[in-house]
């Protein structure tokens, strides 16, 4: 699979000719219409086996092989070259595909109201072939230990058809906020706790969930060990049923990291107790904060490297956003919130306002500025083929279990193509 960044004056036809594929194939892969104007700086996925690399001044095969992380002999052989042959600048090398590693993939899906919308149902159908788990968000805990179930509609049948394991996301959400007080009740009142575990078991049995996923957040720091104890109790019970147990963890970089979101999440203990964890490595750039990449690769790497120091890599799933944000400038703390935007919608916005897309190689994220019809300036940070490919490389480098997406319903077709190009998706269903 090739990633091509659109340059000034390029068209789909010209790009398709460069790679020997049809205009229709390129358009379909990127969910474009052939007549749409391309945006300067837009990243396109080109559906070919392997990829191409154009030699830069002064580069030889050895340096290129090191840069791309591929075998030198394989690179020379694929191009009919000798190992130390001089290569002219601009020479096109064919990069053969590398064997895909196995990975588990989860996607959260968040229905609102009493039904799953047609948009979310369609998003689930499109994503299901690429998923190990599908996680309806969420089963909300009541203070008496019962649950409020989310609507499911066709989600269970979609999962069954595609061999996807249903993940039962259990949260301490009250009035759409994570509640430390509710968490304390769950973790310290044994009667409520037992009723909760009974309710989870009967609900999972009835609805066909095979992974029990605790997303218990914003806990009192003093409830840290109580949460660990609760997880041990839950694992002992649910493993006897043949269920997996997993947790969601806030993105920490040390065991002593302060803050309400972090202190009660004990990485080392979770790594010992549960089957796997999902680390929420996103929201550095968030709706109420200043404009920046949602998941800049440097901070993401630091969190994951700390996690690997506390638990096996094989238990870690990296969290990944399927969205970006559109901020109105100038940014004012406490002012207007940024608007969430899908990668596909971001491209449409750049096209509408004739904005050039730039790429921050430190954050590994695309961004652009534009002026709206009311004369207000905006800045947009989002995800594209380059940024998601950088995350896939990080997963492979660190030997992680896989990736977990928040959340379905935001168009990013390139992600799924590149996901399949990089990994063999594990199916447990």
Secondary structure, 3 states (H helix, E strand, C coil): CEEEECCCCCCHHHHHHHHCCCHHHHHHHCCCCCCCCCCCCCEEEECCCCEEEECCCCCCHHHHHHHHCCCHHHHHHHCCCCCCCCCCCCCEEEECCCCCEEEEEEEEECCCCCCCCHHHHHHHHHHHCCCCEEEECCEEECCCCCEECCCCCCHHHHHHHCCCEEEEEEECEECCEECHHHHHHHHHCHHHHHHHHHHHHHHHHHHCCCEEEEECCCCCHHHHHHHHHHHHHHHHHHHCCCCEEEEEECCCCCCCCCCCCCCCCCHHHHHHHCCEEEECCCCCCCCCCCCCCCCCHHHHHHHHHHHHHHCCHHHEEEEEECCEEEEECCCCCCCCCCEEECHHHHHHHHHHCCCCCEEECCCCEEEEEEECCCCCEEEEEECCHHHHHHHHHHHHHHCCCEEEEECCCCCCHHHHHHHHHHEEECCCC
